[in-house]
Amino acid sequence: MDNYPLPARELVARMADAAAAAPARALAFQGAPGANSHLAAMDYAPDGLPLPCFSFEDAIDAVRDGAADRAIIPIENSLHGRVADMHFLLPESGLAIVDEYFLQIHHCLMSADAGPPASALSHVQALGQCRHYLRAHDIRPIVYADTAGAAALVAEVKEAGAAAIAPALAAQLYGLTLHAENIEDSADNMTRFVILAREPVEPDASTGPVMTSFLFEVKNVPAALYKAMGGFATNGVNMTKLESYQRGASFSATEFYADIEGMPGDPAVDRALDELRFHSKWVRLLGSYRQARPRSR
């Protein structure tokens, strides 16, 4: 908590006290109050108690240690792809994915006074997503660790001409003046969040499509990935996502993250997973959950 600017630290303390009094309602998120993850937590669980955590590891630990019932974690963005480190943190967390949530991302320009902003402090991705607006208004971008933290810092220092780019919620929480809303260059900026819990939950397939997420590493033989994927095609299982990533510095073993429609217990999914296991060194299921947003075919 000491790493947040002072206005954020005061809010974090109050929110942490509320969560400690009712951990079953607590939903951990990474970032300062007012971040997009905070907004996602409020939208996803209106009756919940958002619990700010400084890092992704802290949010995961909050669930693992019982300080929060669940965590809401961004896993990918429509413009920038997967969130760094999440493919490593998820399997190591010991937690299960029990749901997903999609948040439309909007950026706002805010400052401590009504004067014209000369600079804008924010996360590097937020600055990049607003670069046309910043150029058009001759505002100098300054990189900061996160969006809401930037808003809290601007509220703390109250420097003339200094602004932040963050969600409108941050301006409300830190008493900042909104200069402009929805300044992002792309209107289709969307972030996908996953909900993590200590125990997996079996979704009710009768209420709609179900997703399953898993990790795997294929055997080091020719055409291993092609053979491993064949079971999904021959059994008619729709794979909506497949990403590769490297663990460590050896570059000798590639691991994969995948999302499919369906879940274990479905005969077609079971056959496809059996074939995947045959051609893989290991397969690790991360969880099955309801599909929050239709996938295109």
VOBAMI-343200 format. One record per residue (C-alpha): residue number from 1; x, y, z. Coordinates in Angstrom, 3 decimals. Example, Ala and Ser with C-alpha at 12.3 -4.5 7.8 and 13.67 -1.06 7.14 Angstrom:
// residues 2
(1 (12.300 -4.500 7.800))
(2 (13.670 -1.060 7.140))
END
This chain:
// residues 297
(1 (0.000 0.000 0.000))
(2 (2.953 2.346 0.597))
(3 (3.660 2.336 -3.151))
(4 (0.406 4.138 -4.001))
(5 (0.184 7.949 -4.024))
(6 (-1.316 9.312 -0.791))
(7 (-4.910 9.862 -2.037))
(8 (-4.986 6.255 -3.248))
(9 (-3.510 4.921 0.006))
(10 (-6.360 6.455 1.986))
(11 (-8.955 4.797 -0.251))
(12 (-7.101 1.476 -0.232))
(13 (-7.098 1.441 3.569))
(14 (-10.857 1.997 3.743))
(15 (-11.596 -0.599 1.068))
(16 (-9.274 -3.137 2.708))
(17 (-11.026 -2.653 6.060))
(18 (-14.429 -3.225 4.448))
(19 (-13.173 -6.375 2.699))
(20 (-11.600 -7.689 5.911))
(21 (-14.960 -7.394 7.649))
(22 (-16.699 -9.471 4.956))
(23 (-14.138 -11.500 2.961))
(24 (-16.870 -13.656 1.397))
(25 (-17.979 -10.540 -0.539))
(26 (-14.462 -9.345 -1.381))
(27 (-13.286 -9.316 -4.997))
(28 (-9.555 -8.645 -5.347))
(29 (-8.195 -6.638 -8.274))
(30 (-4.804 -5.286 -9.291))
(31 (-4.282 -1.548 -9.357))
(32 (-5.162 1.639 -7.550))
(33 (-8.798 2.540 -6.816))
(34 (-10.316 3.941 -9.975))
(35 (-8.479 1.579 -12.328))
(36 (-10.247 -0.295 -15.105))
(37 (-9.953 -3.443 -12.987))
(38 (-11.778 -1.629 -10.169))
(39 (-14.499 -0.636 -12.619))
(40 (-14.712 -4.234 -13.871))
(41 (-15.039 -5.488 -10.274))
(42 (-17.900 -3.057 -9.594))
(43 (-19.695 -3.957 -12.821))
(44 (-19.211 -7.697 -12.418))
(45 (-20.272 -7.881 -8.764))
(46 (-22.372 -4.814 -7.842))
(47 (-22.918 -6.183 -4.325))
(48 (-19.278 -7.133 -3.848))
(49 (-16.455 -5.368 -2.017))
(50 (-13.600 -4.499 -4.417))
(51 (-10.215 -5.076 -2.767))
(52 (-7.298 -3.142 -4.354))
(53 (-3.983 -5.013 -4.588))
(54 (-0.700 -3.527 -5.735))
(55 (0.330 -6.446 -7.981))
(56 (-1.259 -9.423 -9.714))
(57 (0.550 -11.673 -7.238))
(58 (-1.009 -9.745 -4.341))
(59 (-4.507 -10.181 -5.817))
(60 (-3.941 -13.922 -6.262))
(61 (-2.547 -14.226 -2.730))
(62 (-5.605 -12.433 -1.344))
(63 (-7.806 -15.224 -2.704))
(64 (-5.418 -18.007 -1.796))
(65 (-5.106 -16.711 1.781))
(66 (-8.857 -16.161 2.237))
(67 (-8.746 -12.349 2.350))
(68 (-11.007 -12.331 -0.739))
(69 (-13.445 -14.864 -2.113))
(70 (-12.432 -14.224 -5.717))
(71 (-10.161 -12.102 -7.901))
(72 (-10.901 -10.390 -11.208))
(73 (-7.807 -10.366 -13.410))
(74 (-7.305 -8.987 -16.947))
(75 (-6.009 -11.671 -19.255))
(76 (-6.108 -10.053 -22.704))
(77 (-6.901 -6.823 -24.521))
(78 (-8.373 -6.563 -28.000))
(79 (-5.675 -4.081 -29.086))
(80 (-2.611 -5.261 -27.182))
(81 (-3.116 -9.010 -26.803))
(82 (-2.424 -10.955 -23.651))
(83 (-1.568 -9.297 -20.365))
(84 (2.071 -9.882 -19.475))
(85 (2.874 -12.658 -16.979))
(86 (-0.679 -13.952 -16.644))
(87 (0.075 -17.212 -18.466))
(88 (2.798 -17.863 -15.886))
(89 (0.843 -16.701 -12.844))
(90 (-2.363 -18.629 -13.562))
(91 (-0.973 -22.176 -13.352))
(92 (1.239 -21.298 -10.389))
(93 (-1.619 -19.707 -8.461))
(94 (-3.459 -22.938 -7.680))
(95 (-6.713 -21.062 -8.388))
(96 (-9.412 -21.954 -10.910))
(97 (-11.085 -19.816 -13.564))
(98 (-14.795 -19.778 -12.686))
(99 (-16.103 -16.971 -14.908))
(100 (-15.166 -14.294 -17.425))
(101 (-16.111 -10.662 -17.929))
(102 (-15.575 -8.178 -20.770))
(103 (-15.110 -4.445 -20.147))
(104 (-15.232 -1.732 -22.792))
(105 (-12.236 0.535 -22.173))
(106 (-12.723 4.324 -22.186))
(107 (-10.021 6.884 -21.416))
(108 (-10.591 10.348 -19.929))
(109 (-8.335 13.354 -19.467))
(110 (-8.387 14.825 -15.941))
(111 (-6.424 17.233 -13.772))
(112 (-6.519 19.003 -10.414))
(113 (-7.525 22.364 -11.910))
(114 (-9.527 23.730 -14.797))
(115 (-6.483 25.044 -16.682))
(116 (-5.430 23.552 -20.029))
(117 (-3.345 20.354 -19.613))
(118 (0.220 20.471 -20.929))
(119 (1.184 16.913 -20.041))
(120 (-0.639 13.638 -19.424))
(121 (0.518 10.938 -17.038))
(122 (-0.694 7.360 -17.558))
(123 (0.136 3.740 -18.313))
(124 (2.076 3.304 -21.549))
(125 (-0.797 1.419 -23.202))
(126 (-3.341 4.104 -22.315))
(127 (-1.039 6.786 -23.702))
(128 (-0.594 4.794 -26.900))
(129 (-4.348 4.343 -27.252))
(130 (-4.854 8.129 -27.022))
(131 (-1.905 9.321 -29.063))
(132 (-3.983 11.027 -31.783))
(133 (-5.873 13.078 -29.202))
(134 (-2.674 13.999 -27.361))
(135 (-0.975 15.100 -30.570))
(136 (-3.959 17.113 -31.714))
(137 (-4.032 18.994 -28.396))
(138 (-0.240 19.325 -28.022))
(139 (-0.203 17.365 -24.739))
(140 (3.055 15.687 -23.767))
(141 (2.665 12.012 -22.721))
(142 (4.471 10.825 -19.568))
(143 (4.599 7.124 -18.723))
(144 (3.447 5.991 -15.268))
(145 (2.879 2.559 -13.744))
(146 (-0.932 2.577 -14.008))
(147 (-3.836 4.807 -14.984))
(148 (-5.597 5.293 -11.650))
(149 (-2.285 5.668 -9.828))
(150 (-1.458 8.489 -12.236))
(151 (-4.759 10.177 -11.367))
(152 (-4.016 9.833 -7.662))
(153 (-0.562 11.353 -8.139))
(154 (-1.971 14.303 -10.091))
(155 (-4.472 14.857 -7.271))
(156 (-1.652 14.747 -4.726))
(157 (0.878 17.107 -6.359))
(158 (-1.677 19.526 -7.908))
(159 (0.878 20.779 -10.427))
(160 (-0.427 23.311 -12.953))
(161 (-0.784 21.800 -16.417))
(162 (-0.325 18.241 -15.167))
(163 (-3.099 15.829 -16.141))
(164 (-3.756 12.108 -16.106))
(165 (-5.436 9.692 -18.481))
(166 (-7.621 7.256 -16.543))
(167 (-11.212 6.006 -16.282))
(168 (-13.827 8.578 -15.297))
(169 (-14.176 6.715 -11.987))
(170 (-10.692 7.919 -11.002))
(171 (-11.693 11.578 -11.450))
(172 (-14.696 10.981 -9.212))
(173 (-12.659 9.236 -6.495))
(174 (-9.820 11.783 -6.403))
(175 (-11.822 14.967 -6.957))
(176 (-10.286 15.797 -10.332))
(177 (-11.690 17.941 -13.128))
(178 (-12.688 16.029 -16.272))
(179 (-11.442 17.831 -19.379))
(180 (-12.515 15.261 -21.964))
(181 (-14.083 11.809 -22.028))
(182 (-13.695 8.887 -24.434))
(183 (-10.476 10.236 -25.936))
(184 (-9.268 6.818 -27.086))
(185 (-8.335 6.512 -30.757))
(186 (-10.182 3.197 -31.218))
(187 (-13.806 2.716 -30.204))
(188 (-13.531 -1.104 -30.051))
(189 (-11.025 -1.352 -27.173))
(190 (-12.112 -4.278 -24.994))
(191 (-10.417 -6.110 -22.118))
(192 (-11.282 -9.659 -21.125))
(193 (-11.098 -10.504 -17.420))
(194 (-11.178 -13.912 -15.770))
(195 (-12.616 -14.554 -12.320))
(196 (-10.420 -16.717 -10.091))
(197 (-11.527 -18.729 -7.049))
(198 (-9.971 -21.276 -4.731))
(199 (-12.208 -24.093 -5.996))
(200 (-13.493 -24.797 -9.520))
(201 (-17.183 -24.413 -10.258))
(202 (-19.028 -26.633 -12.722))
(203 (-21.081 -24.327 -14.953))
(204 (-24.634 -25.152 -15.966))
(205 (-24.393 -25.897 -19.686))
(206 (-28.184 -25.618 -20.033))
(207 (-28.005 -21.835 -19.516))
(208 (-25.739 -21.207 -22.496))
(209 (-22.337 -21.947 -24.063))
(210 (-19.492 -22.962 -21.767))
(211 (-15.765 -22.280 -22.145))
(212 (-12.793 -24.291 -20.899))
(213 (-9.260 -22.891 -20.599))
(214 (-6.126 -25.006 -20.348))
(215 (-2.362 -25.023 -20.796))
(216 (-0.252 -27.714 -22.435))
(217 (3.202 -28.520 -23.764))
(218 (3.495 -30.830 -26.770))
(219 (6.152 -33.504 -27.083))
(220 (9.314 -32.509 -28.936))
(221 (8.606 -34.531 -32.089))
(222 (7.776 -33.482 -35.677))
(223 (4.189 -32.319 -36.243))
(224 (3.356 -32.708 -32.530))
(225 (1.169 -29.581 -32.423))
(226 (-0.643 -30.573 -35.612))
(227 (-1.412 -34.000 -34.167))
(228 (-2.405 -32.588 -30.785))
(229 (-4.872 -30.188 -32.414))
(230 (-6.336 -32.860 -34.667))
(231 (-8.578 -34.239 -31.942))
(232 (-10.452 -30.944 -31.627))
(233 (-11.091 -30.774 -35.370))
(234 (-12.205 -34.398 -35.787))
(235 (-14.516 -34.154 -32.753))
(236 (-16.052 -30.839 -33.781))
(237 (-14.799 -28.895 -30.751))
(238 (-14.433 -25.187 -31.479))
(239 (-11.087 -23.782 -30.305))
(240 (-11.503 -20.034 -29.930))
(241 (-7.972 -19.205 -28.824))
(242 (-4.491 -20.722 -29.108))
(243 (-1.396 -18.821 -27.981))
(244 (2.204 -19.921 -27.604))
(245 (4.654 -18.620 -25.024))
(246 (8.122 -19.426 -23.739))
(247 (8.942 -20.264 -20.146))
(248 (12.509 -19.547 -19.078))
(249 (15.413 -18.636 -21.339))
(250 (16.179 -21.948 -23.021))
(251 (13.845 -21.472 -26.031))
(252 (13.675 -25.269 -26.184))
(253 (10.090 -25.840 -25.037))
(254 (7.025 -23.951 -26.187))
(255 (3.908 -23.991 -24.031))
(256 (0.409 -23.139 -25.201))
(257 (-2.688 -21.509 -23.753))
(258 (-6.036 -22.475 -25.292))
(259 (-9.758 -21.752 -24.931))
(260 (-12.385 -24.138 -26.266))
(261 (-16.159 -24.199 -26.300))
(262 (-17.487 -27.004 -24.127))
(263 (-16.179 -28.664 -20.980))
(264 (-14.945 -32.012 -19.635))
(265 (-17.851 -34.415 -19.421))
(266 (-18.928 -33.607 -22.968))
(267 (-18.013 -36.756 -24.975))
(268 (-16.510 -34.750 -27.850))
(269 (-14.420 -32.613 -25.467))
(270 (-13.250 -35.681 -23.527))
(271 (-12.108 -37.400 -26.737))
(272 (-10.291 -34.267 -27.908))
(273 (-8.536 -33.823 -24.550))
(274 (-7.518 -37.502 -24.495))
(275 (-5.862 -37.078 -27.883))
(276 (-4.204 -33.870 -26.714))
(277 (-2.779 -35.660 -23.672))
(278 (-1.411 -38.451 -25.864))
(279 (0.634 -35.967 -27.916))
(280 (1.607 -33.681 -24.999))
(281 (4.071 -33.811 -22.133))
(282 (1.373 -32.420 -19.845))
(283 (-2.046 -30.751 -19.922))
(284 (-3.308 -28.494 -17.124))
(285 (-6.983 -27.505 -17.006))
(286 (-7.521 -23.990 -15.639))
(287 (-11.302 -24.123 -15.358))
(288 (-14.666 -24.254 -17.113))
(289 (-17.083 -21.316 -16.982))
(290 (-20.008 -19.691 -18.728))
(291 (-19.325 -17.844 -21.971))
(292 (-19.870 -14.143 -21.282))
(293 (-19.496 -13.001 -24.879))
(294 (-20.211 -14.963 -28.076))
(295 (-17.140 -16.019 -30.045))
(296 (-17.220 -15.571 -33.798))
(297 (-16.962 -18.679 -35.910))
END
